[in-house]
């Protein structure tokens, strides 16, 4: 369509396939309304696969989070969901939407009644052309967006539960609890050589995450932690026991450095001096590891004198 002025009469003359003085209506088969992809059907299938992959990623993330979660796999599933869904939307816009060029025809700025009616008709009948022609992709898009919205609400919904209150204050350790390894075998005073270490649990609760304890033997004789009054009998025959849960973020403090007499948390490199009550000497840990008081029974097996006298693991909002 072209627009020019008749210099002889001084009136506007409009040529094209629309009504005189009006804007021509677009048709589905107009070249500038065709998608960029040469094979639109194949592009649609590939984009559908990406959107479905994104949808599956969101579902997997939501399901894993709801049953308890595992941080690394949550990151994988969430990343796959956002990447595939975003890539699919970008590809949809590039390969399946009309590519133009779109040029606004020059005409009189004052719209006639016919033009107003034509525009209203175009919006009503043709404004949703892309979604009518790609209904399959639109369905997947809507499902993915809905699932993503629900999944993103999971952390909020699960965070609305009751606070832990006293549930972090106690473990399964009690006075008289025998120390056992992961297989449930009791620990004898001769089982560890000087410089050795072992993860132990209270008998009957082998594998309990909250009760896991680091048993260390820094020397052959009783360890008297003189800097902490009241703990003089807690280290019989050179044995010491500390909670394995780091007081910074709850990671397992499982590395014993015999030469330095230190326990190391490999997550954030907090370092604890075992001869001063596992006092933190380096790293972000804010407080010492709780110590388990030990004794040896008449048969030579290690037994807890009592449970931990303070909460184990990292600090939380109800802990002073």
C-alpha positions as CSV (number, residue, x, y, z in Angstrom):
1,X,0.0,0.0,0.0
2,X,1.3,3.4,-0.8
3,X,0.2,6.9,0.3
4,X,0.7,10.0,-1.8
5,X,-0.9,13.4,-2.3
6,X,-2.6,14.3,-5.6
7,X,-0.9,17.6,-6.3
8,X,-3.6,18.7,-8.7
9,X,-6.5,18.2,-6.4
10,X,-4.8,18.5,-3.0
11,X,-6.6,15.3,-1.7
12,X,-5.2,12.1,-0.3
13,X,-5.3,9.0,-2.4
14,X,-4.8,5.6,-0.8
15,X,-4.1,2.4,-2.9
16,X,-4.0,-1.1,-1.6
17,X,-6.2,-4.0,-0.9
18,X,-8.3,-2.4,1.9
19,X,-11.2,0.1,1.8
20,X,-10.4,3.5,0.3
21,X,-8.9,5.7,3.0
22,X,-8.6,2.6,5.3
23,X,-5.9,0.2,6.5
24,X,-5.7,-3.1,4.7
25,X,-6.5,-6.1,6.9
26,X,-3.8,-8.7,7.4
27,X,-4.3,-12.3,6.1
28,X,-2.9,-15.5,7.6
29,X,-0.9,-16.2,4.5
30,X,0.7,-12.7,4.3
31,X,4.5,-13.2,3.9
32,X,5.4,-11.0,6.9
33,X,3.1,-13.1,9.2
34,X,4.8,-16.4,8.4
35,X,7.1,-17.9,11.0
36,X,10.9,-17.8,10.6
37,X,11.3,-21.6,10.7
38,X,11.3,-23.3,7.4
39,X,9.7,-26.4,8.9
40,X,7.2,-25.0,11.4
41,X,5.9,-28.4,12.4
42,X,9.4,-29.7,13.3
43,X,10.2,-26.5,15.2
44,X,6.9,-26.8,17.1
45,X,7.8,-30.4,18.1
46,X,11.3,-29.4,19.3
47,X,9.9,-26.5,21.3
48,X,7.2,-28.8,22.8
49,X,9.9,-31.2,23.9
50,X,11.8,-28.3,25.6
51,X,8.7,-27.1,27.4
52,X,7.8,-30.7,28.5
53,X,11.4,-31.1,29.8
54,X,11.0,-27.9,31.7
55,X,7.7,-29.0,33.1
56,X,9.2,-32.4,34.2
57,X,12.1,-30.5,35.9
58,X,9.6,-28.4,37.9
59,X,7.6,-31.4,38.9
60,X,10.8,-33.3,39.9
61,X,12.0,-30.4,42.0
62,X,8.6,-29.9,43.7
63,X,8.3,-33.6,44.5
64,X,11.8,-33.9,45.9
65,X,11.4,-30.8,48.0
66,X,8.1,-32.0,49.4
67,X,9.4,-35.4,50.6
68,X,12.4,-33.9,52.4
69,X,14.7,-32.6,49.7
70,X,18.3,-33.1,48.7
71,X,20.1,-29.9,47.9
72,X,22.2,-31.0,45.0
73,X,19.4,-32.7,43.1
74,X,17.0,-29.9,43.8
75,X,19.5,-27.6,42.1
76,X,19.8,-29.9,39.1
77,X,16.0,-30.3,38.6
78,X,15.3,-26.6,39.2
79,X,18.1,-25.6,36.8
80,X,16.8,-28.0,34.1
81,X,13.3,-26.7,34.5
82,X,14.2,-23.1,34.2
83,X,16.7,-23.6,31.4
84,X,14.5,-25.8,29.2
85,X,11.4,-23.7,29.8
86,X,13.2,-20.5,29.1
87,X,14.9,-21.8,26.1
88,X,11.6,-23.2,24.7
89,X,9.9,-19.8,25.1
90,X,12.8,-18.0,23.4
91,X,12.8,-20.5,20.5
92,X,9.0,-20.1,20.2
93,X,9.4,-16.3,19.9
94,X,12.2,-16.6,17.4
95,X,11.0,-19.4,15.1
96,X,7.2,-19.6,15.3
97,X,6.0,-16.0,15.7
98,X,5.6,-13.7,12.7
99,X,8.9,-12.2,11.7
100,X,7.7,-9.1,9.9
101,X,8.9,-6.7,8.8
102,X,6.0,-4.7,10.2
103,X,5.6,-1.2,8.8
104,X,2.9,1.1,9.9
105,X,1.3,2.5,6.8
106,X,1.0,6.2,6.4
107,X,-2.5,7.4,6.4
108,X,-4.7,10.1,7.9
109,X,-4.3,10.1,11.7
110,X,-8.0,10.6,12.2
111,X,-9.6,7.2,12.2
112,X,-12.8,6.8,10.4
113,X,-15.7,4.8,11.8
114,X,-14.9,2.0,9.4
115,X,-11.3,1.9,10.6
116,X,-12.3,1.7,14.2
117,X,-14.6,-1.2,13.5
118,X,-11.9,-2.9,11.4
119,X,-9.4,-2.6,14.3
120,X,-11.8,-4.0,16.8
121,X,-12.6,-6.9,14.5
122,X,-8.8,-7.5,14.0
123,X,-8.2,-7.6,17.7
124,X,-11.1,-9.9,18.3
125,X,-10.6,-12.3,15.4
126,X,-6.9,-12.2,14.7
127,X,-5.2,-11.0,17.9
128,X,-5.0,-14.6,19.2
129,X,-3.9,-16.0,15.9
130,X,-0.6,-17.4,17.1
131,X,-2.2,-19.2,20.1
132,X,-5.0,-20.6,18.0
133,X,-2.5,-22.0,15.5
134,X,-0.2,-23.3,18.3
135,X,-2.7,-24.6,20.7
136,X,-0.6,-27.6,21.7
137,X,2.3,-25.3,22.7
138,X,-0.1,-23.0,24.5
139,X,-1.4,-25.9,26.6
140,X,2.1,-26.9,27.6
141,X,3.0,-23.3,28.4
142,X,0.1,-22.9,30.7
143,X,0.7,-26.2,32.5
144,X,4.4,-25.4,32.9
145,X,3.7,-21.9,34.2
146,X,1.1,-23.3,36.7
147,X,3.4,-26.1,38.0
148,X,6.2,-23.6,38.3
149,X,4.1,-21.2,40.3
150,X,3.0,-24.0,42.7
151,X,6.5,-25.3,43.1
152,X,7.9,-21.9,43.9
153,X,5.3,-21.7,46.7
154,X,6.5,-24.9,48.3
155,X,9.3,-23.3,50.4
156,X,6.8,-20.8,51.8
157,X,4.2,-23.5,52.5
158,X,6.6,-25.8,54.2
159,X,8.1,-23.0,56.2
160,X,4.7,-22.2,57.9
161,X,5.0,-25.2,60.2
162,X,5.5,-25.1,63.9
163,X,9.0,-24.0,65.2
164,X,11.3,-26.9,66.5
165,X,11.2,-25.6,70.1
166,X,12.9,-28.3,72.2
167,X,13.3,-31.0,69.5
168,X,16.9,-29.9,68.9
169,X,17.8,-29.8,72.6
170,X,18.2,-33.6,73.2
171,X,19.7,-36.6,71.5
172,X,19.4,-40.4,72.1
173,X,22.4,-40.4,74.5
174,X,21.5,-41.3,78.1
175,X,23.4,-42.2,81.2
176,X,24.6,-45.8,80.7
177,X,24.3,-45.7,76.8
178,X,27.0,-48.0,75.4
179,X,29.1,-46.6,72.5
180,X,28.6,-48.6,69.3
181,X,29.9,-48.3,65.8
182,X,27.7,-48.1,62.7
183,X,27.2,-51.9,62.7
184,X,26.0,-51.8,66.3
185,X,29.2,-53.3,67.8
186,X,30.1,-52.0,71.3
187,X,33.4,-50.1,71.6
188,X,36.0,-51.7,73.9
189,X,38.8,-49.6,75.5
190,X,41.4,-51.5,73.5
191,X,39.7,-50.9,70.1
192,X,41.3,-47.6,69.3
193,X,45.0,-47.0,69.2
194,X,46.5,-43.7,70.3
195,X,45.8,-41.2,67.5
196,X,42.7,-43.1,66.3
197,X,39.2,-41.8,65.8
198,X,35.8,-43.4,65.1
199,X,32.2,-42.3,64.6
200,X,30.0,-43.8,67.4
201,X,26.4,-43.8,68.3
202,X,24.3,-44.8,71.4
203,X,23.5,-48.5,71.5
204,X,20.1,-49.1,69.8
205,X,20.4,-45.9,67.7
206,X,23.2,-46.7,65.3
207,X,23.1,-44.3,62.3
208,X,21.2,-41.6,64.1
209,X,22.2,-38.3,62.6
210,X,21.5,-36.1,65.6
211,X,23.4,-38.5,68.0
212,X,26.5,-39.1,65.9
213,X,29.6,-38.6,67.9
214,X,33.3,-38.4,67.2
215,X,35.3,-40.7,69.5
216,X,39.0,-39.8,69.6
217,X,42.0,-41.1,71.6
218,X,44.7,-38.5,71.7
219,X,46.7,-40.2,74.5
220,X,47.0,-43.5,76.4
221,X,46.0,-42.1,79.8
222,X,43.1,-40.2,81.2
223,X,42.6,-36.8,79.6
224,X,42.1,-34.1,82.1
225,X,40.7,-31.0,80.5
226,X,41.9,-28.7,83.2
227,X,40.6,-25.6,81.5
228,X,37.0,-26.8,82.0
229,X,36.1,-27.5,85.6
230,X,33.8,-30.5,86.1
231,X,35.1,-32.5,83.2
232,X,38.0,-34.1,84.9
233,X,36.6,-37.6,84.6
234,X,35.1,-37.3,81.1
235,X,38.2,-38.6,79.3
236,X,39.0,-42.1,80.7
237,X,42.0,-44.0,79.2
238,X,42.7,-41.2,76.8
239,X,39.3,-41.2,75.1
240,X,37.3,-38.1,74.3
241,X,33.9,-37.8,72.6
242,X,32.4,-34.8,70.9
243,X,29.3,-34.2,68.9
244,X,30.0,-34.7,65.2
245,X,27.6,-31.9,64.2
246,X,29.4,-28.6,63.5
247,X,28.0,-25.7,65.5
248,X,28.2,-23.5,62.3
249,X,26.0,-25.3,59.7
250,X,25.6,-28.8,61.0
251,X,28.2,-30.4,58.7
252,X,29.9,-33.6,60.0
253,X,33.2,-32.8,61.8
254,X,34.9,-35.9,60.7
255,X,38.6,-35.0,60.2
256,X,41.0,-35.5,63.2
257,X,44.4,-34.0,62.9
258,X,46.5,-35.9,65.4
259,X,49.6,-33.7,65.1
260,X,47.6,-30.6,66.0
261,X,45.1,-32.3,68.3
262,X,42.3,-30.6,66.3
263,X,39.0,-31.6,64.8
264,X,38.3,-30.1,61.3
265,X,35.0,-29.5,59.7
266,X,35.6,-29.9,55.9
267,X,32.6,-27.8,54.9
268,X,33.8,-24.4,56.0
269,X,37.1,-25.2,57.7
270,X,36.1,-24.6,61.3
271,X,38.9,-26.0,63.6
272,X,38.3,-27.2,67.1
273,X,40.9,-27.9,69.8
274,X,40.0,-31.2,71.5
275,X,42.2,-30.5,74.5
276,X,40.2,-27.4,75.5
277,X,36.7,-28.8,75.2
278,X,36.6,-28.6,71.4
279,X,36.8,-24.8,71.5
280,X,36.7,-23.3,68.0
281,X,40.1,-21.8,67.1
282,X,39.5,-21.0,63.4
283,X,36.6,-20.7,61.0
284,X,33.0,-19.5,61.3
285,X,31.8,-22.0,64.1
286,X,30.4,-19.8,66.9
287,X,30.7,-22.2,69.8
288,X,32.5,-25.4,71.0
289,X,31.3,-28.9,70.1
290,X,29.3,-30.4,72.9
291,X,31.3,-33.0,74.8
292,X,29.9,-36.4,75.8
293,X,31.1,-37.6,79.3
294,X,32.6,-41.1,79.1
295,X,33.4,-43.9,81.5
296,X,34.5,-47.5,81.2
297,X,32.5,-50.4,82.7
298,X,33.9,-53.4,84.4
299,X,34.1,-55.3,81.1
300,X,36.2,-52.6,79.5
301,X,33.4,-51.1,77.3
302,X,33.0,-47.4,76.8
303,X,29.7,-46.0,78.3
304,X,28.2,-42.5,78.5
305,X,28.1,-41.1,82.0
306,X,25.2,-38.9,80.8
307,X,23.7,-37.4,77.7
308,X,25.0,-34.1,76.2
309,X,24.5,-31.2,78.6
310,X,23.7,-28.7,75.8
311,X,22.0,-28.8,72.3
312,X,24.1,-30.2,69.5
313,X,24.5,-28.8,66.0
314,X,24.2,-25.2,64.7
315,X,22.4,-22.4,66.6
316,X,18.8,-21.7,65.8
317,X,16.3,-18.9,66.6
318,X,15.2,-20.2,70.0
319,X,18.7,-20.9,71.3
320,X,20.3,-18.1,73.4
